[in-house]
Amino acid sequence: MLTVATDIEVLARFGRALADPIRCRLLLALREAPAYPSELADTLGISRTRLSNHLACLRDCGLVVTTPDGRRTRYELADERLGHALDDLRSAVVAVESDRACGEADEKGCC
């Protein structure tokens, strides 16, 4: 059964999805058009096994959905507004120090 996530849950799920460059590339590819796993693996230049793990994460985060198409399964963004959100994030100006990704990267082991 599908449920609606709270604002904080939505942001946390989006953050988890964007934490990996391959998942970012997947979301951007699906922003352009729905696609089949074989097409996505070829586009991204990764194995289907690796792709499957990332697609599972995006499904678990609620950002992509599947549509059966005969014996194949097509993936697409769960909501077209996610594409607009990705566009907004890509156009946002982020202030970073030139020698590291974030101010606490050394302490927290992030970025």
C-alpha distances in whole Angstrom, upper triangle without the diagonal:
4,7,10,13,16,19,20,17,17,21,20,18,20,23,22,22,25,27,27,30,28,25,27,28,25,24,27,27,24,25,28,26,23,24,24,25,28,29,28,29,33,32,32,34,32,31,28,27,27,25,22,22,22,20,17,18,17,14,13,15,12,16,16,14,15,16,18,22,23,24,23,20,20,19,19,18,15,17,21,22,21,24,26,25,26,30,30,30,32,35,35,38,37,40,41,44,46,46,42,39,38,40,39,38,41,40,36,36,34,35
4,7,9,13,16,17,14,14,18,18,15,17,20,19,19,22,24,25,27,26,22,24,26,23,21,24,25,21,22,25,23,21,23,23,23,27,28,26,28,31,30,30,32,30,30,27,26,26,24,22,21,21,18,16,16,15,12,11,12,9,13,13,12,14,15,18,21,24,24,23,19,19,17,17,15,12,14,17,18,18,21,23,21,23,26,26,26,29,31,31,34,34,37,38,41,43,43,39,36,35,38,36,36,39,38,34,34,32,32
4,6,10,13,14,12,12,15,16,14,16,19,19,19,22,24,25,27,27,23,24,26,24,22,25,26,23,23,26,25,23,25,26,26,30,30,28,30,33,32,31,34,32,32,29,29,28,26,24,23,22,20,18,17,16,14,12,12,10,13,15,14,17,19,21,25,27,28,26,23,22,20,19,17,13,14,18,18,17,21,22,21,22,26,25,25,28,30,30,33,32,35,36,39,41,42,38,35,34,36,35,34,37,36,33,33,31,31
4,7,9,12,9,9,13,14,12,14,17,17,18,20,22,24,26,26,22,23,25,23,20,23,25,22,21,25,24,23,25,26,26,30,30,28,30,33,32,31,34,32,32,30,30,28,26,25,24,22,20,19,18,16,14,13,12,10,12,14,15,18,20,23,26,29,30,28,24,23,20,18,16,12,13,16,15,15,19,19,18,20,23,22,22,25,27,27,30,30,33,34,37,39,40,36,33,32,34,33,33,36,35,31,32,29,30
4,7,8,6,6,10,10,9,11,14,14,15,18,19,22,24,24,20,21,24,22,19,22,24,22,21,25,25,23,25,27,26,30,30,27,29,32,31,30,33,31,31,29,29,27,25,24,22,21,19,18,16,15,14,12,10,9,12,14,15,19,21,25,28,31,31,29,25,24,21,19,16,13,13,17,15,14,18,19,17,19,22,21,20,24,25,24,27,27,30,31,34,36,37,33,29,28,30,29,29,32,31,28,29,26,26
4,5,5,6,9,10,11,12,14,15,17,18,20,23,25,26,22,22,25,24,21,24,26,24,23,27,27,26,28,30,29,33,33,30,32,35,33,32,35,33,34,32,31,30,28,27,25,23,22,21,19,17,17,15,13,12,14,17,19,22,25,28,31,34,35,32,28,27,24,22,19,16,16,18,16,16,19,19,17,19,22,21,20,23,25,24,26,26,28,29,32,35,36,32,29,27,29,28,28,31,30,27,28,25,26
4,6,5,6,9,10,11,12,14,16,17,18,21,24,25,21,21,24,23,20,22,25,23,22,25,26,26,28,30,30,33,33,29,32,34,32,31,34,33,34,32,32,30,28,27,25,23,22,22,19,17,18,16,13,13,14,18,20,23,26,29,32,35,36,33,29,28,24,22,18,16,15,17,15,14,18,17,14,17,19,17,17,20,22,20,23,22,25,26,29,32,33,30,26,24,26,25,26,29,28,25,26,24,24
4,5,5,6,9,10,10,12,14,15,16,20,22,23,20,20,24,23,20,23,25,24,23,27,27,27,29,30,30,33,33,30,31,34,32,30,33,32,33,32,31,28,27,26,24,22,22,21,18,17,18,16,13,14,15,18,21,24,27,31,34,37,37,34,30,29,25,23,20,18,18,20,17,16,19,19,16,17,20,18,17,21,22,20,22,21,23,24,27,30,31,27,24,22,23,22,23,26,25,22,23,21,21
4,5,5,6,8,10,10,12,14,15,18,21,22,18,19,22,21,18,21,24,22,21,25,26,25,26,28,27,30,30,27,29,32,30,28,31,29,30,29,28,26,24,23,21,19,19,18,15,14,14,12,9,10,12,16,18,21,24,27,30,33,33,31,27,26,22,21,17,15,16,19,17,15,18,19,16,17,21,19,18,21,23,22,24,23,25,26,29,31,31,28,24,23,25,23,24,27,25,22,23,21,21
4,5,5,6,9,10,11,12,14,17,19,20,16,16,19,18,15,18,21,19,18,22,22,22,24,25,25,28,28,25,26,29,27,26,29,27,29,27,27,24,23,22,20,18,17,17,14,12,13,12,8,9,9,13,15,19,22,25,28,31,31,29,25,23,20,18,14,12,12,15,13,11,15,15,12,14,17,16,15,18,20,19,22,21,24,25,28,30,31,27,24,23,25,24,24,27,27,23,24,21,21
4,5,5,6,9,10,10,12,15,17,19,16,15,18,18,15,18,21,19,18,22,23,23,25,26,26,29,28,25,27,29,27,25,28,27,29,28,27,25,23,23,21,18,18,18,15,13,15,14,10,11,11,15,18,21,25,28,31,34,34,31,27,25,21,19,16,15,15,16,14,12,15,15,11,13,16,14,12,16,18,16,18,17,20,21,24,26,27,24,20,19,21,20,21,24,23,20,21,18,18
4,5,5,6,9,10,10,14,16,18,15,15,19,18,16,19,21,20,20,24,25,24,25,26,25,29,28,25,26,29,27,25,28,26,27,26,25,23,22,21,19,17,17,16,13,12,14,12,9,11,12,15,18,22,25,28,31,34,33,30,27,25,22,20,17,16,17,19,17,14,17,18,14,15,18,17,15,18,20,18,20,19,21,21,24,26,27,23,19,18,20,19,19,22,21,18,19,16,16
4,5,5,6,9,10,12,15,16,12,13,16,15,13,16,19,17,17,21,21,21,22,23,22,25,25,22,23,26,24,22,25,23,24,23,22,20,18,18,16,13,14,13,10,9,10,9,5,8,8,12,14,18,21,24,27,30,29,27,23,21,18,17,14,13,14,16,15,12,15,16,13,14,17,17,15,18,20,19,22,20,23,23,26,28,28,24,21,20,23,22,21,24,24,20,20,17,17
4,5,5,6,9,11,13,14,11,10,14,13,11,13,16,15,14,18,19,19,20,22,21,24,23,20,22,24,22,20,23,22,24,23,22,20,18,18,17,13,14,14,11,9,11,11,7,9,8,11,14,18,21,24,27,30,30,26,23,21,17,15,12,12,13,14,13,9,12,13,10,10,14,13,11,14,17,16,18,17,20,21,24,25,26,23,19,19,21,21,20,24,24,20,20,17,16
4,5,5,6,9,12,14,11,10,14,14,12,15,18,17,17,20,22,22,23,24,23,26,25,21,23,25,23,21,24,22,24,24,23,20,19,19,17,14,15,15,12,11,14,13,9,12,11,14,18,21,24,27,30,33,32,29,25,24,20,18,16,16,16,18,16,13,15,16,12,12,15,14,11,14,17,15,17,15,18,18,21,22,23,19,16,15,18,17,16,20,20,16,16,13,13
4,6,5,8,11,12,9,10,14,14,12,15,18,17,18,21,22,21,22,23,21,24,24,20,21,24,22,19,22,20,21,21,20,17,16,16,14,11,13,13,9,9,12,10,8,11,11,13,17,20,23,26,28,31,30,27,24,22,19,18,16,16,17,19,18,14,16,18,15,14,18,17,15,16,20,18,20,18,21,20,23,24,24,20,17,17,19,18,17,20,20,16,16,13,13
4,6,7,9,9,6,7,10,10,9,12,14,13,14,17,18,18,18,19,17,20,20,16,17,20,19,16,19,17,19,18,18,15,13,14,12,9,10,11,7,6,10,10,7,10,8,10,14,17,20,23,25,28,27,24,21,19,15,15,12,13,15,16,16,12,14,16,13,12,15,16,13,15,18,18,20,18,21,21,24,25,25,21,18,18,21,21,19,22,23,19,18,15,14
4,5,7,9,6,5,9,10,9,11,13,14,14,17,19,19,19,21,19,22,21,17,18,21,18,16,19,18,20,20,19,16,15,16,14,11,13,14,11,9,13,13,11,13,11,13,17,19,23,26,28,31,30,26,23,21,17,16,14,15,16,17,16,12,13,15,12,10,13,14,10,11,15,15,16,15,18,17,20,21,22,18,15,15,19,18,17,20,21,18,17,13,12
4,7,9,8,8,11,12,12,14,16,17,17,20,22,22,22,23,21,23,23,19,19,22,20,17,19,18,20,20,19,16,15,17,14,11,14,15,11,11,15,14,12,15,14,16,19,22,25,28,30,33,31,28,25,23,20,19,17,18,20,21,20,16,17,18,15,13,16,17,13,14,17,17,18,15,18,17,19,20,20,16,13,13,17,16,14,17,18,15,13,10,9
4,6,5,6,9,10,11,13,14,16,17,19,20,20,20,20,18,20,20,16,16,18,17,13,15,14,16,17,16,12,12,14,12,9,12,13,10,11,14,15,13,16,14,15,19,21,24,26,28,31,29,26,23,22,18,18,17,19,20,21,21,17,17,19,17,14,17,18,15,15,19,18,20,18,20,18,20,21,20,17,14,16,19,18,16,19,20,17,15,12,10
4,5,5,6,9,10,11,12,14,15,17,19,19,18,19,17,19,18,14,14,16,14,11,13,12,15,16,16,13,12,15,13,10,13,15,13,13,16,17,16,18,15,16,20,21,24,27,28,31,29,26,23,21,18,18,17,19,21,21,21,17,16,19,17,13,16,17,14,13,17,17,18,17,19,18,20,20,20,17,14,16,20,20,17,20,22,19,17,14,11
4,5,5,6,9,10,10,12,14,16,17,17,15,16,14,15,15,11,11,13,11,8,10,9,12,13,13,10,8,11,11,8,10,13,11,11,14,16,15,17,14,14,17,19,22,24,25,27,26,22,20,18,15,16,15,18,20,20,21,17,16,19,18,14,17,19,16,15,19,20,22,20,23,22,24,23,23,21,18,20,24,23,21,23,25,22,20,17,15
4,5,5,6,9,10,10,12,14,15,15,14,15,13,16,15,11,12,15,13,10,13,12,14,14,14,11,9,11,10,6,8,10,8,7,11,12,11,13,11,11,14,16,19,21,23,26,25,21,18,16,13,13,12,15,16,17,17,14,14,17,15,12,15,17,15,14,18,19,21,20,23,22,24,24,25,22,19,20,24,23,21,24,25,22,20,17,15
4,5,5,6,9,10,10,13,15,15,15,17,15,18,16,13,14,16,13,11,14,14,16,17,17,14,12,14,14,10,11,14,12,10,14,15,13,14,11,12,16,18,21,23,25,28,27,23,20,18,15,14,12,15,16,16,16,12,12,14,12,9,12,14,11,11,14,15,17,17,20,19,22,22,23,20,17,19,22,22,20,23,25,22,20,17,15
4,5,5,6,9,10,11,13,14,13,15,13,15,13,10,11,12,10,7,11,11,14,15,16,13,11,14,14,11,11,15,14,12,15,17,16,17,13,13,16,18,20,23,23,26,25,22,19,17,14,13,13,16,17,17,17,14,12,15,14,11,13,15,14,12,16,17,19,19,22,21,24,23,24,22,19,21,25,25,23,26,28,25,23,20,17
4,5,5,6,8,10,11,11,10,11,10,12,11,7,9,11,9,8,11,11,13,13,14,12,9,11,12,8,8,12,11,9,12,14,13,14,11,10,13,14,17,19,20,23,22,18,15,13,10,10,10,13,15,15,16,13,12,15,15,12,14,17,15,14,18,20,22,22,25,25,27,27,28,25,22,24,28,27,25,28,30,27,25,22,19
4,5,5,6,9,10,10,11,13,13,15,14,10,13,15,12,11,15,15,17,16,17,15,12,14,14,10,10,13,12,9,11,14,12,12,8,8,12,14,16,19,20,24,23,20,17,14,10,9,7,11,12,11,12,9,8,11,11,8,11,14,12,12,16,17,20,20,23,23,27,27,28,25,22,23,27,27,25,28,29,26,25,22,19
4,5,5,7,9,11,12,14,14,16,14,11,14,15,11,11,15,15,18,18,20,17,14,16,17,13,13,16,15,12,15,18,16,15,12,12,15,16,18,21,22,25,25,21,19,15,12,11,10,13,13,12,13,10,8,11,11,8,9,12,11,10,13,16,18,19,22,23,26,26,27,25,22,23,27,28,26,29,31,28,26,23,20
4,5,5,7,8,8,11,11,13,10,8,11,12,8,9,13,14,16,15,18,16,13,15,16,13,12,16,16,13,15,18,17,17,13,12,14,15,16,19,19,22,22,18,16,13,10,9,10,14,14,13,15,12,10,13,14,11,12,16,15,14,17,19,22,22,26,26,29,28,30,28,24,27,30,31,29,32,33,31,29,25,23
4,5,5,5,7,10,11,13,11,9,12,14,11,12,15,16,17,16,18,17,13,14,16,13,11,14,15,11,13,16,15,14,10,9,11,12,13,16,17,20,20,16,14,10,7,6,6,10,11,10,12,10,8,12,13,11,13,16,16,15,18,20,23,24,27,28,31,31,32,30,26,28,32,32,30,33,35,31,30,27,24
4,6,8,10,13,15,17,14,12,16,17,14,14,18,19,21,20,22,20,16,18,19,16,14,17,17,13,15,18,16,15,11,10,13,14,16,19,19,23,23,20,17,13,11,8,7,10,10,8,10,8,5,9,10,8,9,13,13,12,15,17,21,22,25,26,30,30,31,29,26,27,31,31,30,33,34,32,30,27,24
4,7,9,13,15,16,13,12,15,15,12,14,17,19,21,20,23,21,18,19,21,18,16,20,20,16,18,21,19,18,14,13,15,16,16,19,19,22,23,20,17,14,12,9,10,13,13,10,13,11,8,11,13,11,11,15,16,14,16,19,22,24,27,28,32,31,33,31,28,30,33,34,32,36,37,34,33,29,27
4,6,10,13,14,11,11,15,15,13,14,18,19,20,19,22,21,17,18,20,18,15,18,19,16,17,20,19,17,14,12,13,13,13,16,15,19,20,16,14,10,9,7,9,12,12,10,13,13,10,13,15,14,14,18,19,18,20,23,26,27,31,32,35,34,36,34,31,32,36,36,35,38,39,36,35,31,29
4,7,10,12,10,10,13,14,13,14,18,18,19,17,19,19,15,16,18,16,13,16,17,14,14,18,17,15,13,10,10,9,10,12,12,15,16,13,10,7,6,4,7,10,12,11,14,13,12,15,17,15,17,20,20,20,23,25,28,29,33,33,36,36,37,35,32,33,37,37,35,38,39,36,35,32,29
4,7,8,6,7,10,11,10,12,15,15,16,13,16,16,13,13,16,14,12,15,17,14,14,18,18,17,14,11,11,10,10,12,11,14,14,10,9,5,5,7,10,13,15,15,18,16,15,18,19,18,19,22,22,22,24,27,30,30,34,34,37,36,37,35,32,34,37,37,35,38,39,36,34,31,29
4,6,5,6,9,10,11,12,14,14,14,11,14,14,11,11,14,14,11,14,16,14,14,18,19,18,16,12,12,9,10,10,10,12,11,7,6,5,6,9,12,15,17,18,21,19,18,22,22,20,22,26,25,24,28,30,33,33,36,36,39,38,39,36,33,35,39,38,36,39,40,37,35,32,30
4,5,5,6,9,10,10,12,11,10,7,10,11,7,8,11,11,9,11,14,13,13,16,18,17,16,12,12,11,12,12,12,14,12,9,8,7,7,11,14,16,19,19,22,20,19,23,23,21,23,26,25,24,28,30,32,32,35,34,37,36,37,34,31,33,37,36,34,36,38,34,32,30,28
4,5,5,6,9,10,10,10,9,7,10,12,9,10,14,13,12,15,17,17,17,20,21,21,19,16,16,14,15,14,14,15,13,10,10,10,11,14,17,19,22,22,25,23,22,25,26,23,25,28,27,26,29,32,34,34,37,36,38,37,38,35,33,35,39,38,36,38,39,36,34,32,30
4,6,5,6,9,10,11,11,10,13,14,11,12,15,14,13,16,18,17,18,21,22,21,19,16,16,14,15,15,14,16,15,12,11,10,10,13,16,19,21,20,23,21,19,23,24,21,22,26,25,24,27,29,32,32,35,34,37,36,36,34,32,34,38,38,35,38,39,36,34,31,29
4,5,5,6,8,9,10,9,12,11,8,10,13,11,10,14,15,14,15,18,19,18,16,13,15,14,15,16,16,18,17,13,12,10,9,11,13,17,19,19,21,18,17,20,21,18,20,23,22,21,24,26,29,28,32,31,33,33,33,31,28,30,34,34,31,34,36,33,30,28,25
4,6,5,6,5,6,6,9,9,6,9,12,11,11,14,15,15,16,19,20,20,18,16,17,16,18,18,18,20,18,14,14,13,12,15,17,20,22,22,24,21,20,24,24,21,23,26,24,23,26,28,30,30,33,32,34,33,33,30,28,31,34,34,31,33,35,32,29,27,25
4,6,5,7,8,9,12,12,10,13,15,14,14,18,19,18,20,23,23,24,21,19,20,19,20,20,19,21,19,16,16,15,15,17,19,22,24,24,26,23,21,25,25,22,23,27,26,24,27,29,31,31,34,33,35,33,33,32,29,32,36,36,33,35,37,35,32,29,27
4,6,8,11,11,14,13,11,14,16,14,14,18,19,17,19,22,22,22,19,17,19,18,20,21,20,22,21,18,17,15,14,15,17,20,22,21,23,21,18,22,22,19,20,23,22,20,23,26,28,28,30,30,32,31,31,30,27,30,34,34,31,34,36,33,31,28,25
4,6,9,10,13,11,9,12,14,12,13,16,16,16,18,21,20,21,18,17,19,19,21,22,22,24,23,19,18,16,15,16,17,20,22,22,23,20,18,21,21,18,19,22,21,19,22,24,26,25,28,27,29,28,28,26,24,27,30,31,28,30,32,30,27,24,22
4,7,9,12,10,10,13,15,13,15,18,18,18,21,23,23,24,22,20,22,21,23,24,24,25,23,20,19,18,17,19,20,24,26,25,27,24,22,25,25,22,23,26,24,22,25,27,29,28,31,29,31,29,29,27,26,29,32,32,29,31,33,31,28,26,23
4,7,8,7,7,10,11,11,12,15,16,16,18,20,21,22,20,19,20,20,22,23,23,24,22,19,18,18,17,19,20,23,25,25,27,24,23,26,25,22,24,27,25,23,27,28,30,29,31,29,31,30,29,27,25,28,32,31,28,30,32,29,26,24,22
4,5,5,6,9,10,11,12,14,16,17,18,20,21,23,21,19,20,19,21,21,22,23,20,17,17,17,17,19,21,24,26,27,29,25,25,28,28,25,27,30,27,26,30,31,33,32,34,33,34,33,32,30,28,31,34,33,30,32,33,31,28,26,25
4,5,5,6,9,10,10,12,14,15,16,18,20,21,19,17,18,16,18,18,18,19,17,14,13,14,14,17,19,21,24,25,27,24,24,27,27,24,27,29,28,27,30,32,34,33,35,34,36,35,35,32,30,32,36,35,31,33,35,32,29,27,26
4,5,5,7,9,10,11,13,15,15,17,19,20,19,18,18,17,19,19,20,21,18,16,15,16,16,19,20,22,25,27,28,25,25,29,28,25,28,30,28,28,32,33,34,33,36,34,36,35,34,32,29,31,35,33,30,32,33,30,27,26,25
4,5,5,7,9,10,11,13,14,16,17,19,18,17,18,17,20,21,22,23,21,18,17,17,16,18,19,21,24,25,27,23,23,26,25,23,25,28,25,25,28,29,31,30,32,30,32,31,31,28,26,28,31,30,27,28,30,27,24,22,21
4,5,5,6,9,10,11,12,14,15,17,15,13,15,14,17,18,19,21,18,15,14,13,12,14,16,18,21,22,23,20,20,23,23,20,23,25,23,23,26,28,29,28,31,30,32,31,31,28,26,28,31,30,27,30,31,28,25,23,22
4,5,5,6,9,10,10,12,14,15,15,13,13,12,15,16,17,19,16,14,12,13,11,14,16,17,20,22,24,21,21,25,24,21,24,27,25,25,29,30,32,31,33,32,34,34,34,31,28,30,33,32,29,31,32,29,27,25,24
4,6,5,6,9,10,11,12,14,14,13,14,14,18,19,21,22,20,17,15,16,14,16,17,18,21,23,24,20,21,25,23,21,24,26,24,24,28,29,30,29,31,30,32,32,32,28,26,27,30,29,26,28,29,25,23,21,21
4,5,5,6,9,10,11,12,12,11,13,14,17,19,21,23,21,18,15,15,12,14,14,15,18,20,21,17,18,21,20,17,21,23,20,20,24,25,27,26,28,27,29,29,29,26,23,24,28,27,24,27,27,24,22,20,19
4,5,5,6,9,10,11,10,8,9,10,13,15,17,19,18,15,12,11,9,10,11,12,16,17,19,16,16,20,19,17,20,22,21,21,25,25,28,27,30,29,32,32,32,29,26,27,30,29,27,30,30,27,25,23,22
4,5,5,6,9,10,10,9,10,10,14,16,18,20,18,16,13,13,11,13,13,13,17,19,20,17,19,22,21,19,23,24,23,23,27,28,30,29,32,31,33,34,34,30,27,28,31,30,28,30,30,27,25,23,23
4,5,5,6,9,9,9,11,13,17,19,21,24,22,19,16,16,13,14,13,13,16,19,19,16,18,21,19,17,21,22,20,21,25,25,27,26,28,28,30,31,30,27,24,24,27,26,24,27,27,23,22,19,19
4,5,5,6,5,6,9,11,14,17,20,22,21,18,15,14,10,10,9,10,13,15,16,12,14,17,15,14,18,19,17,19,22,22,25,24,27,27,30,30,31,27,24,25,28,27,25,28,28,25,23,21,20
4,5,5,6,5,6,8,12,14,17,20,19,17,13,12,9,10,9,9,12,15,16,13,15,19,17,17,20,22,20,22,25,25,28,27,31,30,33,34,34,31,27,28,31,30,28,31,31,27,27,24,23
4,5,8,8,10,12,15,18,21,23,22,20,16,16,13,14,13,11,14,18,18,15,18,20,19,18,22,23,21,23,26,26,29,28,30,30,33,34,34,30,27,27,30,28,27,30,29,25,25,22,23
4,6,8,10,13,17,19,22,25,25,22,18,17,14,13,11,10,13,15,15,12,15,17,15,15,19,19,18,20,23,23,25,24,27,27,30,31,31,28,24,24,27,26,25,28,27,23,23,20,20
4,6,7,11,14,17,20,23,23,20,17,15,12,11,9,7,9,13,13,11,14,16,14,15,18,19,18,20,23,23,26,26,29,29,32,34,34,31,27,27,30,29,28,31,31,27,27,24,23
4,7,11,14,17,19,23,23,20,16,14,10,9,6,5,8,10,10,8,10,13,12,11,15,16,15,17,20,20,23,23,27,27,30,31,32,29,25,26,29,28,27,30,30,27,26,23,22
4,7,10,13,16,19,19,16,12,10,7,5,4,5,8,10,12,9,11,14,14,13,16,18,18,19,22,23,26,26,29,30,33,34,34,31,28,28,32,31,29,33,33,29,29,25,24
4,7,10,13,16,16,14,10,8,6,6,6,5,9,11,14,12,14,17,17,17,19,21,21,22,25,26,30,30,33,34,37,37,38,35,31,32,35,34,33,36,36,33,32,29,28
4,7,9,12,13,10,6,6,5,7,9,9,12,14,17,15,16,20,20,20,22,24,24,25,28,29,33,33,36,36,39,40,40,37,34,35,38,37,36,39,39,35,34,31,30
4,6,10,11,9,6,5,6,8,11,11,13,15,18,17,18,21,22,22,24,26,27,27,30,32,35,35,39,39,42,43,44,41,37,38,41,41,39,42,43,39,38,35,34
4,6,7,6,5,6,9,11,14,14,17,19,22,21,22,25,26,25,27,30,30,31,33,35,38,39,42,42,45,46,46,43,40,41,44,44,42,45,45,41,40,37,36
4,6,5,6,7,10,13,16,17,19,20,23,23,23,26,27,26,28,31,31,31,34,36,40,40,44,44,47,47,47,45,41,43,46,46,44,47,47,44,42,39,38
4,5,8,10,14,16,20,20,23,24,27,26,26,30,31,30,32,35,35,35,38,40,43,43,47,47,50,50,50,47,44,46,49,49,46,49,50,46,45,42,41
4,7,10,13,17,20,21,24,25,28,27,27,31,32,30,32,35,35,35,38,40,43,43,46,46,49,49,49,46,43,45,48,47,45,47,48,45,43,40,39
4,7,10,13,17,18,21,22,25,24,24,27,28,27,29,32,32,31,34,36,39,39,43,43,45,45,45,43,40,41,45,44,42,44,45,42,40,37,36
4,7,10,13,14,17,19,22,20,20,24,25,24,26,29,28,28,31,33,36,36,40,40,42,42,43,40,37,38,42,41,39,41,42,39,37,34,33
4,7,10,12,15,15,19,17,17,21,22,20,22,25,25,25,28,30,33,34,37,37,40,40,41,38,35,36,40,39,37,40,41,38,36,33,32
4,7,9,12,13,16,14,14,18,18,17,19,22,22,22,25,27,30,30,33,34,37,37,37,35,31,33,36,36,34,37,38,34,33,30,28
4,6,8,9,12,11,10,14,15,14,16,19,19,19,22,24,27,28,31,32,35,35,36,34,30,31,35,35,33,36,37,34,32,29,28
4,5,6,9,7,8,11,11,11,13,16,16,17,19,21,24,25,29,29,33,33,34,32,28,29,32,32,31,34,35,31,30,27,26
4,7,9,8,10,12,12,13,16,17,17,19,21,22,26,26,30,31,34,35,36,33,30,30,33,33,32,35,35,32,31,28,27
4,5,6,8,10,10,12,14,15,16,18,20,21,24,25,29,30,34,35,36,34,30,30,33,33,32,36,36,33,33,29,28
4,5,6,7,9,10,11,13,15,16,18,19,23,24,28,30,33,34,36,33,30,30,33,34,33,37,37,34,34,30,28
4,5,5,6,9,10,10,12,14,15,16,20,22,25,27,31,32,34,31,28,28,31,31,31,35,35,32,32,28,27
4,5,5,6,9,10,10,12,14,15,19,20,23,25,28,30,31,28,25,25,28,28,28,31,32,29,28,25,23
4,5,5,6,9,10,11,13,14,18,19,23,25,28,29,31,28,25,26,29,30,29,32,33,30,30,26,24
4,5,5,6,9,10,11,12,16,18,22,24,27,28,31,28,25,25,28,29,29,33,33,31,30,27,24
4,5,5,6,9,10,11,14,15,19,21,25,26,28,25,22,22,25,26,25,29,30,27,27,23,21
4,5,5,6,9,10,13,14,18,19,23,24,26,23,20,21,24,25,24,28,29,26,25,22,19
4,5,5,6,9,12,14,18,20,23,24,26,24,21,22,25,26,26,29,31,28,28,24,21
4,5,5,6,10,12,16,18,22,23,25,23,20,20,23,25,25,28,29,27,27,23,21
4,5,5,8,9,13,15,19,20,22,20,16,17,20,21,21,25,26,23,23,19,17
4,6,8,10,13,15,18,19,21,19,16,17,21,22,21,25,27,25,24,20,17
4,6,9,13,15,18,19,22,21,18,19,21,24,23,27,28,27,26,23,20
4,6,10,13,16,17,20,19,16,16,18,21,21,24,26,24,24,21,18
4,7,10,13,14,17,16,14,14,16,19,19,23,24,23,23,20,17
4,6,10,12,14,13,10,10,13,15,16,19,20,19,20,16,14
4,7,9,12,11,10,9,11,14,14,17,19,19,19,16,14
4,6,9,7,6,6,8,11,11,14,16,16,16,14,11
4,6,6,7,7,8,11,11,13,15,16,16,14,12
4,6,8,9,11,14,13,14,17,18,17,16,13
4,7,9,10,12,11,11,15,16,15,14,12
4,6,7,9,7,9,12,13,11,10,8
4,7,9,7,10,12,12,11,8,6
4,6,5,9,10,10,10,8,7
4,6,8,9,10,11,10,10
4,6,5,6,8,7,9
4,6,5,5,5,6
4,6,5,7,9
4,6,8,11
4,5,9
4,7
4
